[in-house]
Amino acid sequence: MSRGALAAALVPAAVALVILGVGAGFLWGDLDPREREAIGAVLTPARIGLLVLFGLALVTVLAVLGHRLFARLAAPARRLAEDVRVIAQSNAAHRVAPSGAAELRVLASAVNELAEVRSALAADVAATVADANARVEAERSRLAALIAELDQSVLVCNREGRILLYNAAAQRILGGGDASLLGLGRSVFGIVDRNLILHAVEAMERQLERREREGTYFVTATGDGRLLRVQAAPVPEQAATGADVSGLAGYVLLLVDVTESVDAEAKRVALFQRLVEGTRAGLASIRAASENLAAHPEMEEGQRTRFAGIIQEEAVRLSDLLHATTADASERLKVRWPLEEMRGEDLLTLARSRIERRVGQVTKLESVDPELWLRVDSFSLAQGLGYLARRLQEEFAVREVRFRLLPAGGHAQLDMLWRGAPLASETAFAWQNEPFTLGGEDSPLTLAQVIERHGGETWYQRDLPAQLAYFRLLLPLAEGRRGNRGRGETSSRPEFYDFDLFRRSAASEALDERPLADLEYTVFDTETTGLNPAEGDEIIAIGAVRILNGRVLGGETFESLVDPQRSLPEASVAVHGITRDMLAGQPPIDAVLPRFRRFAEDTVLVGHNAAFDMRFLQLKEAQTGVRFEQPVLDTLLLSAVAHPEQGSHSLEEIAGRLGVNVVGRHTALGDALVTAEVFLRLVPVLSEHGIRTLGEARAAAEKTYYARLKY
């Protein structure tokens, strides 16, 4: 019984006892001695006992009535308190049902009104937070897109050196076509020397202590011998007040490949030294000879002829040296500007702007394919076109030039057209082979050299019926994306379990307690010459993709064909579409597997019917020295755990059940991408079955029927 209920029962009884006692006291005091004696004679012990029992019965009745009255009055108040707790702690949409006394009904209405206000405020706060999150996400997306498009190589790392963001330029400069060197969540220490990074981190921390954010610079060498100039900029960690910084949260690395520039600088210095050394002796000889001629006018004719010969010989030698040096400088200048992919229309926009500003000539577009993409050195081409326009204006008074850009076979055909007097062939040839001069810019390059660098051609031509003349330039097209290889539609690949997926290792035991959602994965697949690795079948392709933070990293993939160094059965070609010609010149398995191991290190391997692929890898351990020790998960087994009543667990069937679009089937990378999406959709289904960690997933897979099959 609660304290309130006990009080409600005892208070009426106590009041009754007090009233009886007081009443008896007053009555006893008003009696005279004879009346008291008479009453004493009447109140025998037995009668007193009956009176006490009657008093106790009366007190009990009063206590029960008091308790019932209290319960009727207190129950609505208790329900109100409970409803308020539900609103405050569990369900903001819950409302109080008014009951009880009028005062409690009023209080319940006030509570409901307060709850409505609270819900409205909570909805406003949620909308504001959602809007803020959307803006932050949009800013992050814009930042990521901006960094992705930068030509500058960018890496963003946290304080521990884990890579948080990188762009395609960084992948090109660091990956070298091998994505195993770079990836989200990987350590930057595998790319840049740890000591250099730690030294830069110390320098940036000292700068932050001085309220400076200048960053630091250093030069490092890559594994293939290239030199990188690295600028490290700090990312400060905001203090709790938001008014200052409290330390280094991470850093941004900007990388520039300076190998060519360092080599070019060394060659320029050597060129200058050669020119100086080569001219010093010659000029000294010329000076001595000329001084002798001036000082001795009476010199004999033979001696004078000898000194004149020295002057002529040294002058010719210096002229040849200067010509060779100029040609060498011109060759070096030709490779200074890299070829870049750009729309042909944009190239013409740049050239027209240059001609109109520097030459003052009218330019127009006659016919341009807007979808045409070129791979060109836009600066030198714009220089060359501007140079031609100036010569036409100065020597032939041409006031307007037009441009036409269309595809022509495997090239783009760029025409610069004008109306007016035709050029002589000798003049056109001379213009194509003279160095550029335009608006104060002098260049040793010629139009012929620029076009040669592009692997194209140029010539002058006339269109007599249209009374037009034009220079035609053939330029390279940007490489299109390769289409998918031909693929078969079916596979008889067996469910293979000679290889023990469930073996215990230090790597697997260290990860077994971690949730599936927190792990990093490498999802992989192989294509083979056949289905019997023990009988000599070989891997001909490996494809893989990484998963990090529940996301398939489509930009971090591994794909390589492999020369099996044996014949390729036509039956297997019908499945995967890989022909003998495609494998010619590809690296052997002992060159590919070390690269794949680097790509997959520190991750959990995932495959569909993974034991088939792992058997091939296992049989190559002795030959290659490459061993895969990390744990392995198989989507075939995990599907049997998640959907035990389903009759088929082929990759196509699982993908169909889970709503995964199957693209690129029967290519190694295509199957790896599909398997990755399937695995991500299996993880929450497994969680509903109580399977949340790697160890639980491995244990559950080991108990499936498929895991007990041996082939």
C-alpha positions in Angstrom: 0.0 0.0 0.0 1.3 3.5 -0.9 2.0 6.1 1.7 -0.9 8.2 0.3 -3.3 5.3 0.5 -2.2 4.4 4.1 -2.7 8.0 5.1 -6.2 8.0 3.5 -7.1 4.9 5.6 -5.6 6.0 8.9 -6.7 9.6 9.0 -10.5 8.9 9.2 -9.9 6.2 11.9 -7.7 8.5 14.0 -10.3 11.3 13.7 -13.0 8.9 14.8 -11.0 7.8 17.8 -10.3 11.4 18.8 -14.0 12.3 18.5 -15.0 9.3 20.7 -12.3 10.1 23.2 -13.2 13.7 23.5 -16.9 12.9 23.7 -16.3 10.3 26.4 -14.2 12.8 28.3 -16.9 15.4 28.3 -19.6 13.0 29.3 -17.5 11.5 32.1 -16.7 15.0 33.5 -20.4 16.0 33.7 -21.3 13.0 35.9 -21.5 13.1 39.7 -19.8 10.5 41.8 -22.9 8.3 42.2 -23.5 8.3 38.4 -19.9 7.3 37.8 -20.2 4.5 40.4 -23.3 3.3 38.7 -21.7 3.3 35.3 -18.6 1.6 36.7 -20.9 -1.1 38.0 -22.5 -1.5 34.6 -19.2 -1.5 32.6 -17.9 -4.9 33.5 -14.7 -6.1 31.8 -16.7 -8.1 29.3 -18.7 -5.1 28.2 -15.6 -3.0 27.9 -14.1 -5.6 25.6 -17.2 -5.5 23.5 -17.0 -1.7 23.3 -13.3 -1.9 22.2 -14.2 -4.4 19.5 -17.0 -2.2 18.4 -14.6 0.8 18.3 -12.0 -1.2 16.2 -14.7 -2.3 13.8 -15.8 1.3 13.4 -12.2 2.4 12.8 -11.7 -0.3 10.2 -14.9 0.6 8.3 -13.8 4.3 8.3 -10.3 3.3 7.1 -11.7 1.2 4.2 -14.1 4.0 3.1 -11.2 6.5 3.3 -8.9 4.4 1.1 -11.6 3.9 -1.5 -12.3 7.6 -1.6 -8.6 8.4 -2.0 -8.2 5.8 -4.7 -11.0 7.4 -6.7 -9.5 10.8 -6.3 -5.8 9.9 -6.9 -6.1 7.5 -9.9 -6.8 10.3 -12.5 -3.8 12.2 -11.1 -1.5 9.1 -11.5 -2.7 8.5 -15.0 -2.0 12.2 -15.8 1.5 11.9 -14.5 2.1 8.7 -16.5 0.8 10.4 -19.7 3.1 13.3 -19.1 6.1 11.0 -18.8 5.1 9.2 -22.0 4.9 12.6 -23.9 8.3 13.7 -22.4 10.2 10.5 -22.8 8.7 8.2 -25.5 6.1 9.6 -27.8 5.7 13.3 -28.3 2.5 12.7 -30.3 0.8 11.1 -27.3 -2.0 13.2 -25.7 -3.7 13.0 -22.3 -7.3 11.9 -22.1 -9.0 14.2 -19.5 -10.6 12.4 -16.5 -11.2 12.9 -12.8 -12.1 16.1 -11.1 -12.7 19.3 -13.0 -9.4 20.7 -11.9 -7.6 17.6 -13.3 -9.4 18.0 -16.5 -8.3 21.6 -16.8 -4.7 20.5 -16.0 -4.9 17.7 -18.7 -6.1 20.2 -21.3 -3.2 22.5 -20.4 -0.7 19.6 -20.7 -2.1 18.8 -24.2 -1.7 22.4 -25.3 1.8 22.4 -24.0 2.5 19.2 -25.9 1.2 20.7 -29.1 3.5 23.7 -28.7 6.4 21.3 -27.9 5.6 19.2 -31.0 5.5 22.3 -33.2 8.8 23.5 -31.9 10.4 20.1 -32.3 9.1 20.0 -35.9 10.6 23.4 -36.6 13.9 22.3 -35.0 13.9 19.1 -37.1 13.2 21.0 -40.3 15.9 23.5 -39.5 18.4 20.7 -38.7 17.4 18.9 -41.9 17.8 22.0 -43.9 21.2 22.7 -42.4 22.3 19.1 -43.0 21.1 19.4 -46.6 23.1 22.5 -47.0 26.2 21.0 -45.4 25.8 17.9 -47.6 25.4 20.1 -50.7 28.6 22.0 -49.8 30.4 18.8 -49.2 29.3 17.5 -52.6 30.3 20.7 -54.3 33.7 20.6 -52.6 34.2 17.0 -53.5 33.1 17.7 -57.1 35.4 20.7 -57.3 38.4 18.8 -55.9 37.7 15.9 -58.3 37.9 18.2 -61.3 41.1 20.0 -60.2 44.2 19.4 -62.3 46.1 19.8 -59.0 46.7 16.5 -57.2 44.9 16.7 -53.8 44.9 14.4 -50.8 43.0 15.1 -47.5 44.1 13.1 -44.5 43.1 13.0 -40.8 45.6 13.5 -38.0 46.5 9.8 -38.0 47.3 9.9 -41.8 44.2 8.0 -43.0 43.1 9.3 -46.4 39.7 11.0 -46.3 39.5 12.4 -49.8 41.5 12.3 -53.0 40.9 13.3 -56.6 41.6 11.8 -60.0 44.8 13.8 -60.5 46.2 12.4 -57.3 45.3 8.9 -58.5 47.1 9.5 -61.7 50.2 10.8 -60.0 50.4 8.3 -57.2 48.6 5.2 -58.5 50.4 4.9 -61.8 47.5 2.7 -63.0 47.7 0.6 -59.8 45.0 1.6 -57.4 46.5 -0.5 -54.6 48.6 2.5 -53.6 45.8 4.8 -52.9 42.3 4.5 -51.4 39.9 6.0 -48.9 40.7 4.9 -45.4 44.2 3.8 -46.4 47.3 5.2 -44.8 49.2 8.0 -46.6 52.4 6.5 -45.0 52.2 3.8 -47.7 52.6 6.5 -50.3 54.8 9.2 -48.7 57.6 8.6 -46.3 56.3 8.5 -42.7 59.2 10.7 -41.4 58.5 13.4 -43.9 54.8 13.5 -43.0 55.5 13.5 -39.3 58.0 16.3 -39.7 55.4 18.3 -41.6 52.8 17.6 -39.0 55.1 18.9 -36.3 55.8 22.1 -38.3 52.0 22.7 -38.8 51.3 22.1 -35.1 53.9 24.8 -34.2 52.3 27.1 -36.8 48.9 26.6 -35.2 50.3 27.4 -31.8 51.5 30.7 -33.3 48.1 31.3 -34.9 49.7 30.8 -38.4 48.4 28.6 -41.2 51.1 28.8 -43.8 51.7 25.1 -44.2 55.0 23.6 -45.2 56.8 22.1 -48.2 58.9 19.1 -48.9 60.1 17.0 -51.8 59.8 13.2 -51.8 60.5 10.4 -54.2 58.0 7.8 -55.4 58.8 4.1 -55.7 59.3 4.5 -59.5 61.9 7.2 -59.1 59.8 10.3 -59.7 60.1 13.5 -57.6 57.1 15.0 -56.0 56.9 18.5 -54.5 54.4 18.4 -51.7 52.7 21.3 -50.0 51.1 20.4 -46.7 48.4 22.7 -45.4 46.8 22.2 -41.9 43.1 21.6 -41.2 42.6 23.0 -37.7 40.4 21.5 -35.1 37.9 24.0 -33.8 37.8 24.7 -30.1 34.7 24.0 -28.1 33.9 27.8 -28.1 34.2 28.0 -31.8 36.3 31.1 -31.4 39.7 29.6 -31.8 41.5 26.4 -32.8 42.6 23.7 -30.4 44.9 21.6 -32.5 45.5 19.8 -35.8 42.5 17.8 -37.1 44.2 16.8 -40.3 46.0 18.2 -43.3 45.7 18.7 -47.1 48.5 17.6 -49.3 49.0 19.2 -52.7 51.3 17.3 -55.0 53.2 18.3 -58.1 55.3 16.0 -60.2 58.5 18.0 -60.6 60.6 15.2 -62.2 60.4 16.7 -65.7 60.9 20.3 -64.6 63.9 19.3 -62.5 65.3 17.4 -65.5 64.5 20.2 -67.8 66.2 22.7 -65.5 69.3 20.6 -65.4 69.3 20.4 -69.2 68.8 24.1 -69.5 71.8 24.7 -67.2 73.8 22.2 -69.2 72.7 23.9 -72.4 73.7 27.3 -71.1 77.1 26.1 -69.9 77.7 24.4 -73.3 76.9 27.7 -75.0 79.1 29.7 -72.7 82.0 27.3 -72.9 81.6 26.9 -76.6 81.6 30.6 -77.3 84.3 31.7 -74.9 87.2 30.1 -76.9 85.8 31.2 -80.2 85.2 34.8 -79.2 88.7 34.9 -77.8 90.2 33.7 -81.1 88.1 36.2 -83.1 89.1 39.0 -80.7 92.8 38.1 -80.9 92.7 37.9 -84.7 90.8 41.1 -85.1 93.1 43.0 -82.7 96.2 41.8 -84.6 94.7 42.9 -87.9 93.8 46.3 -86.5 97.2 46.7 -84.7 99.3 45.7 -87.7 97.9 47.2 -90.9 101.3 46.6 -92.7 100.9 42.8 -92.0 101.8 40.6 -94.9 99.0 39.4 -97.1 99.5 35.8 -96.3 99.4 36.4 -92.5 96.4 38.7 -92.9 94.6 35.9 -94.9 95.4 33.5 -92.1 93.9 35.7 -89.4 90.8 36.4 -91.6 90.4 32.6 -92.0 90.5 32.2 -88.2 87.8 34.8 -87.8 85.7 33.1 -90.5 86.2 29.7 -89.1 85.3 30.7 -85.6 82.3 32.7 -86.8 81.0 29.6 -88.7 81.5 27.4 -85.6 79.7 29.9 -83.4 76.9 30.2 -85.9 76.5 26.4 -86.0 76.7 26.2 -82.2 74.0 28.9 -81.9 71.8 27.2 -84.4 72.1 23.8 -82.6 71.4 25.4 -79.3 68.3 27.2 -80.7 67.1 23.9 -82.2 67.6 22.1 -78.9 65.7 24.8 -77.1 62.9 24.6 -79.6 62.6 20.9 -79.1 62.4 21.3 -75.4 59.8 24.0 -75.8 57.7 21.7 -78.0 57.1 19.3 -75.1 56.5 22.0 -72.4 52.7 22.2 -72.9 50.9 18.9 -72.2 48.1 17.7 -74.5 44.7 18.0 -72.9 41.2 16.8 -73.7 38.8 19.6 -74.5 35.8 20.3 -76.7 36.7 21.5 -80.2 34.2 24.3 -79.8 36.1 25.6 -76.8 39.4 25.5 -78.6 37.9 27.7 -81.3 36.5 30.1 -78.7 40.0 30.5 -77.3 41.5 31.0 -80.8 38.9 33.5 -81.9 39.2 35.5 -78.7 43.0 35.7 -79.2 42.7 36.7 -82.9 40.1 39.4 -82.2 42.0 40.9 -79.3 45.5 40.8 -80.7 45.0 41.0 -84.5 41.7 43.0 -84.6 40.3 40.6 -87.2 36.7 39.5 -87.5 36.2 35.8 -86.8 33.1 33.6 -87.5 32.1 29.9 -87.1 31.0 28.3 -90.4 30.3 24.7 -89.3 31.3 23.1 -85.9 30.4 19.8 -84.5 29.6 20.6 -80.8 30.2 17.0 -79.6 33.7 16.8 -81.0 36.4 16.4 -78.3 40.1 16.8 -79.1 43.3 16.0 -77.4 45.4 19.1 -78.1 47.9 21.7 -76.8 45.3 24.6 -76.9 47.9 27.3 -76.1 50.3 26.5 -79.0 47.4 25.9 -81.4 45.8 29.2 -80.5 49.2 30.9 -81.0 49.6 29.2 -84.5 46.1 30.2 -85.7 46.6 33.8 -84.4 50.0 33.9 -86.3 48.3 32.8 -89.6 45.5 35.4 -89.1 48.1 38.2 -88.6 50.1 37.3 -91.7 46.9 37.2 -93.7 45.9 40.6 -92.5 49.3 42.3 -92.9 50.3 40.8 -96.2 46.9 40.3 -98.0 44.5 42.7 -96.1 42.2 39.8 -95.1 39.7 41.3 -92.6 37.7 38.2 -91.8 38.5 34.5 -91.2 36.1 31.7 -90.6 36.5 28.3 -88.9 35.1 24.9 -89.7 35.6 21.9 -87.4 34.2 18.4 -88.4 35.2 14.8 -87.8 37.2 13.2 -90.6 37.9 9.5 -90.1 39.9 9.0 -86.9 40.8 12.7 -86.8 39.2 16.1 -86.5 39.4 18.4 -89.5 40.0 22.1 -88.6 39.8 24.6 -91.5 40.7 28.2 -91.3 39.0 29.9 -94.3 39.1 33.3 -95.9 38.1 35.1 -99.2 40.7 37.0 -101.1 43.9 36.7 -103.0 45.3 33.1 -103.1 48.6 32.4 -101.6 51.6 31.0 -103.5 52.5 27.5 -102.4 56.0 28.8 -101.4 54.4 31.4 -99.2 52.1 28.9 -97.5 55.0 26.6 -96.9 57.1 29.4 -95.4 54.4 30.5 -93.0 54.0 26.9 -91.8 57.8 26.7 -91.1 58.5 30.1 -89.6 58.5 30.7 -85.8 55.4 32.4 -84.3 55.4 36.1 -83.7 52.2 37.7 -82.5 51.5 40.7 -80.3 55.0 40.9 -78.8 55.1 37.1 -78.2 58.1 35.4 -79.9 58.3 31.6 -80.0 60.8 29.2 -81.6 57.9 26.9 -82.4 56.5 26.7 -85.9 53.0 25.6 -87.0 54.5 22.5 -88.6 56.2 21.6 -85.3 53.0 22.0 -83.4 51.0 19.8 -85.7 53.8 17.3 -85.7 53.6 17.2 -81.9 49.9 16.4 -82.3 50.6 13.6 -84.7 48.6 15.4 -87.4 49.1 17.1 -90.7 48.6 20.6 -92.2 48.4 22.0 -95.7 47.1 24.9 -97.7 44.3 24.4 -100.2 42.0 26.4 -102.5 38.3 26.0 -103.3 38.0 27.7 -106.6 34.2 27.3 -107.2 33.5 28.9 -103.8 36.4 31.4 -104.2 37.8 30.3 -100.8 41.3 29.5 -99.6 42.0 27.7 -96.3 44.6 26.1 -94.1 43.5 22.6 -93.1 44.8 21.0 -89.8 44.2 17.4 -88.9 44.1 17.0 -85.1 43.7 14.0 -82.8 40.4 13.1 -81.3 40.1 12.5 -77.5 40.0 8.8 -76.8 36.5 7.4 -76.3 35.6 5.1 -73.5 36.1 1.4 -74.4 32.9 -0.5 -74.7 32.2 -3.7 -72.8 33.7 -6.9 -74.1 31.5 -9.5 -75.5 30.1 -11.7 -72.8 28.4 -15.0 -72.6 25.1 -15.3 -70.9 25.5 -18.5 -68.9 28.0 -20.0 -66.6 28.4 -23.6 -65.4 30.8 -22.5 -62.7 30.5 -25.0 -59.8 30.0 -24.3 -56.2 33.4 -25.2 -55.1 34.4 -25.9 -51.4 37.7 -27.8 -51.5 39.2 -24.7 -50.1 38.5 -24.0 -46.4 37.0 -20.6 -46.1 36.6 -20.9 -42.4 40.2 -21.5 -41.3 41.2 -19.4 -38.3 44.0 -16.9 -38.5 45.3 -14.0 -36.4 43.8 -11.6 -39.0 40.4 -13.2 -38.8 40.3 -13.5 -35.0 41.3 -9.9 -34.6 38.3 -8.8 -36.7 35.7 -11.3 -35.5 34.2 -9.1 -32.8 33.8 -6.1 -35.1 30.4 -5.3 -36.6 30.0 -6.0 -40.3 29.0 -2.4 -41.0 32.4 -1.1 -39.6 34.7 -3.2 -41.7 36.5 -2.5 -45.0 36.0 -5.1 -47.8 37.5 -6.0 -51.1 34.9 -7.7 -53.3 36.6 -9.7 -56.1 36.0 -12.2 -58.9 38.1 -14.1 -61.4 37.6 -15.4 -64.9 39.4 -18.6 -65.8 40.3 -20.9 -68.7 38.1 -23.6 -67.1 36.6 -25.0 -64.0 39.4 -27.4 -62.8 42.3 -25.6 -61.2 43.9 -28.8 -60.0 44.0 -30.0 -63.6 45.8 -27.0 -65.0 43.1 -24.4 -65.6 44.4 -20.8 -65.0 43.2 -17.4 -64.1 42.9 -15.0 -67.1 41.3 -12.0 -65.3 40.9 -10.5 -61.8 38.5 -7.7 -61.0 37.9 -6.1 -57.6 36.2 -3.1 -55.9 36.5 -1.8 -52.4 33.7 -1.1 -49.8 34.1 1.5 -47.1 31.6 2.8 -44.6 28.7 0.9 -46.3 29.5 2.4 -49.8 30.9 0.8 -52.9 33.9 2.9 -54.0 33.4 2.8 -57.7 36.5 4.9 -58.3 38.7 2.4 -56.5 38.8 -0.7 -58.6 41.3 -3.3 -59.6 41.1 -4.9 -63.1 43.8 -6.9 -64.9 43.9 -9.5 -67.6 46.4 -12.3 -67.1 48.4 -14.3 -69.6 47.6 -17.9 -68.7 50.6 -19.2 -70.7 48.4 -22.0 -72.0 45.7 -22.5 -74.6 42.3 -21.0 -74.2 39.3 -23.3 -74.8 36.6 -22.0 -77.0 34.0 -23.0 -74.5 35.4 -20.6 -71.9 35.6 -17.8 -74.5 31.8 -18.2 -75.0 31.3 -17.5 -71.3 33.5 -14.5 -70.6 34.3 -13.2 -74.1 38.0 -13.0 -73.5 40.0 -14.1 -76.5 43.6 -15.2 -77.0 44.4 -12.0 -78.8 43.2 -10.0 -75.8 45.6 -11.9 -73.5 48.6 -11.5 -75.8 51.2 -9.3 -74.0 49.3 -9.3 -70.7 51.3 -9.8 -67.5 51.6 -13.3 -66.0 49.9 -14.3 -62.8 53.1 -13.9 -60.7 53.1 -10.2 -61.7 49.4 -9.6 -61.1 48.9 -11.3 -57.8 51.3 -9.1 -55.8 49.5 -6.1 -57.1 46.1 -7.6 -56.1 47.4 -8.4 -52.6 48.4 -4.8 -52.1 45.0 -3.6 -53.3 43.2 -6.0 -50.9 45.5 -5.7 -47.8 43.9 -4.8 -44.5 40.4 -5.7 -45.8 38.0 -8.6 -45.6 37.7 -10.5 -48.9 34.2 -11.0 -50.3 33.2 -13.1 -53.3 30.3 -15.1 -54.7 31.1 -18.8 -54.5 34.4 -17.5 -53.2 35.9 -20.9 -52.6 36.2 -21.4 -56.4 38.3 -18.2 -56.7 40.3 -18.9 -53.5 41.2 -22.4 -54.8 43.0 -20.8 -57.8 44.8 -18.4 -55.5 45.8 -21.1 -53.1 47.3 -23.2 -55.9 49.5 -20.2 -56.9 51.0 -19.6 -53.4 54.1 -21.7 -54.1 54.7 -20.2 -57.5 54.1 -16.5 -56.6 54.9 -16.4 -52.9 51.6 -14.5 -52.4 49.3 -15.7 -49.6 45.9 -14.2 -48.7 45.6 -14.5 -44.9 42.6 -12.2 -44.3 39.1 -13.6 -43.6 36.7 -14.4 -46.5 32.9 -14.0 -46.7 30.9 -15.7 -49.4 27.6 -14.1 -50.6 26.4 -17.6 -51.7 26.6 -18.8 -48.1 25.3 -15.6 -46.6 22.3 -15.7 -48.9 21.6 -19.2 -47.7 21.7 -17.9 -44.1 19.5 -14.9 -44.8 16.9 -16.7 -47.0 17.1 -20.4 -46.1 13.8 -21.3 -47.8 14.9 -20.1 -51.3 15.8 -22.8 -53.7 18.5 -21.0 -55.7 21.4 -18.8 -54.5 23.0 -18.0 -57.8 24.3 -14.4 -58.2 21.5 -13.6 -60.6 18.8 -15.0 -58.3 20.1 -13.2 -55.3 20.5 -9.9 -57.2 16.9 -10.2 -58.4 15.5 -10.9 -54.9 17.4 -7.9 -53.5 16.7 -5.5 -56.3 20.3 -5.2 -57.6 20.7 -4.4 -61.3 23.0 -7.0 -63.0 25.5 -5.2 -65.3 28.6 -6.6 -66.9 27.9 -10.2 -65.9 30.8 -12.7 -66.6 33.5 -10.0 -66.5 35.7 -10.1 -63.4 35.1 -6.5 -62.5 31.4 -6.5 -63.5 30.7 -9.6 -61.3 32.7 -8.0 -58.5 30.5 -4.8 -58.7 27.3 -6.8 -58.6 28.5 -8.9 -55.7 29.4 -5.8 -53.8 25.9 -4.4 -54.1 24.4 -7.8 -53.2 26.6 -8.0 -50.1 25.6 -4.5 -48.9 21.9 -5.5 -49.1 22.5 -8.7 -47.3 24.1 -7.0 -44.3 20.8 -5.6 -42.8 19.0 -8.8 -43.6 21.6 -10.7 -41.6 21.2 -8.2 -38.8 17.5 -9.1 -38.5 18.7 -12.7 -37.9 20.9 -11.6 -35.1 24.1 -11.8 -37.2 25.9 -8.5 -36.7 29.7 -9.2 -36.4 32.2 -10.8 -38.7 32.6 -13.8 -36.4 28.8 -14.4 -36.3 28.6 -14.2 -40.1 31.5 -16.7 -40.5 30.0 -19.0 -37.9 26.5 -18.9 -39.5 27.9 -19.5 -43.0 29.9 -22.5 -41.8 26.7 -24.1 -40.7 24.9 -23.9 -44.0 24.3 -26.9 -46.2 26.4 -25.4 -49.0 29.4 -25.1 -46.8 29.3 -28.9 -46.1 29.5 -29.8 -49.8 32.8 -31.0 -51.1 33.9 -31.2 -54.7 
